[in-house]
Amino acid sequence: MTMNMWYSICSFVYQDFPNVFVTACGTNFYSQCLPPQSVNLAFSSIAMHWSRDKPRNVEGAFHHILVEDPETAEKLKQQGAEDWELLLLQRAKELAPGNLDCNFG
């Protein structure tokens, strides 16, 4: 069997749940990543802080939550809200009716 780095990460699921199919998708999550209505459970973590666009340069802060300039913070907040809406709309296309999407920061 040919293996890659994702096999070792996901293989534990296959051992106990042979009818569960795990995928790691290396595409832009602001676009549709999987076929329509094909996903029963989606889980994403540590990706929600990546913005689609940079509304302005951030100075004096390593992470957007540490921004002290109110105008910059507001622009980042607006960008985050737009990104979140788009991401959820794309995941909604992929979910089979009545199923679940979990996104964590």
For each residue, the residues with C-beta under 8 A, 3 or more apart:
1:
2:
3: 7 8
4: 7
5: 8 9
6: 9 10 24
7: 3 4 10 11
8: 3 5 11
9: 5 6 24
10: 6 7 13 14 22 24
11: 7 8 14 15
12: 15 16
13: 10 16 17 20 22
14: 10 11 17 18 20 22
15: 11 12
16: 12 13
17: 13 14 20
18: 14
19:
20: 13 14 17
21:
22: 10 13 14
23: 34
24: 6 9 10
25: 29 33 34
26:
27: 31 33
28: 31 33
29: 25 33 44 47 87 90
30: 52 83 86 87 90
31: 27 28 90
32: 36 90 93 94
33: 25 27 28 29 90 94
34: 23 25 38 39 94
35: 38 94
36: 32 93 94
37: 93 94 95 96 97
38: 34 35 94 96
39: 34 42 91 94 95 96 99 101
40: 95 96 99 100
41: 99 100 101 102
42: 39 91 94 95 100 101 102 103
43: 102 103 104
44: 29 47 48 102 103 104
45: 103 104 105
46: 49 104 105
47: 29 44 50 103
48: 44 84 87 103 104 105
49: 46 63 64 105
50: 47
51: 54 55 64 76 79 80 83
52: 30 79 82 83 86
53: 79
54: 51 57 79
55: 51 75 76 78 79
56: 72 75 76
57: 54
58: 61 64 67 72 76
59: 69
60: 67 68 69
61: 58 64 66 67 68
62: 66
63: 49 66
64: 49 51 58 61 67 76 80
65:
66: 61 62 63
67: 58 60 61 64 72 73 76
68: 60 61 73
69: 59 60 72 73
70: 73 74
71: 74 75
72: 56 58 67 69 75 76
73: 67 68 69 70 76 77
74: 70 71 77 78
75: 55 56 71 72 78 79
76: 51 55 56 58 64 67 72 73 79 80
77: 73 74 80 81
78: 55 74 75 81 82
79: 51 52 53 54 55 75 76 82 83
80: 51 64 76 77 83 84
81: 77 78 84 85
82: 52 78 79 85 86
83: 30 51 52 79 80 86 87
84: 48 80 81 87 88
85: 81 82 88 89
86: 30 52 82 83 89 90
87: 29 30 48 83 84 90 91 103
88: 84 85 91 92 101 103
89: 85 86 92 93
90: 29 30 31 32 33 86 87 93 94
91: 39 42 87 88 94 95 101 103
92: 88 89 95 101
93: 32 36 37 89 90
94: 32 33 34 35 36 37 38 39 42 90 91
95: 37 39 40 42 91 92 99 100 101
96: 37 38 39 40 99
97: 37
98:
99: 39 40 41 95 96
100: 40 41 42 95
101: 39 41 42 88 91 92 95
102: 41 42 43 44
103: 42 43 44 45 47 48 87 88 91
104: 43 44 45 46 48
105: 45 46 48 49
